[in-house]
Amino acid sequence: MVKSDIRVFRFNFLSFLLLFVAILVYSCKSGDSGHLKPASYDPPGSTDTRSKPIEYQVKKIFRLENGKISVSNEFPGARLNNFLQLNDTLFSAIITPENAPINRSPWYAFKIWSEEPRDIDIQMEYVDGSHRYFPEYSYDDITWQTFDSANVKIDTIRNITTLSLQVSPDTLTIAAQELITSRDAARWAENMSAKYPFITREIIGYSNLGKPLYALKIGNDESNKLVAVIGRQHPPEITGYLAMQAFIEALTGKDSIAQAFRKNFLVGVVPMVNPDGSDQGHWRHNIGGVDLNRDWVNFHQPETRAVKQYYESLMEHQDREMIFEIDFHSTSVDLFYVFPADKPSNFTGLTHRWLDSLDANVPDYSARRIKSDGNSPVSTYHFYQTYKAEAVTYEVGDNTPRERISEISEIAADALMKILLEKYN
């Protein structure tokens, strides 16, 4: 059933104020980079990384109309807290976070099927959140498509996103982004280590729920030059994870640049820092109710402690330097959080030189740069302060086409390898 695309823009005072602030922030320039700054939001208490209570989902199959329609959250990555029938064709999916206050970026994922094909509407109601992710759907959890905008109504006042769709006996998965669970990440890491003799996989620690944290070592284990790569600190940030995969896979290439790079450098990768949050369908936190990318000073959480200790072990090698660290995330648009170009490091200015290369080599692309002050309790702060590594957060746009993500990430990996080889080879 196709319905017109209706976006509700009635403004009360709060809505006007929020819009004004967003416009103001977006209009600010980021110093000498000349690129636009996006809005960001850290709720109160986000830097207190001691464990806090969370709300676990009740895993169940919601059966309505005596089982004529069924909805399930009984799978890894699901987020659905309740499902109600409002009238003959209208249903309500209640989406609540793991705890609050929290970054207002609701993740959702659920499966739905019916005895007979029928047209329905589903209102997704966000508690402590507002619309961020445009819904996707899949019949096999492998191939994903984005809903037609004609079938999605976004009410920014009531924080409700309404989907118009047809359900049938074929189970349909609806999710904020593609589902990539800890099992998927572990399988990818295992396949990479099995495929390439220059990659080794190891368990570096365990999450709050006892799930293994995997790391990959790529290249020359005796090299005194280290590159660090981490990803998936925030569960819903799928595009950042996809960029990380493409970036790492580019380092495994057969071309002379990649081979020379692997001969001269070691890369340490932790692909998924937050497996519990990813599998629980969390909006942002781990099972301890904490934003892991705010726990890089106190290290209250086992996941950040394990990653910290892993890189400490790699740095025990005599005379080894950490040259570069990149942390992959997602936000509304592609951008890079960077330190000033003249901030002293083991390779001062590397990040800006690298981004200049992206500007020159990625078609129709300009790398947005946001200055970091280096005083926030995030991963880049830790790697710079501890090892004087050039450190950058790569935020990949939620809606960046997946082919474009791969293209940019592959060129980014190639550019980094060339710059490092030119400097150190």
Disulfide bonds with the S-S distance in Angstrom:
none
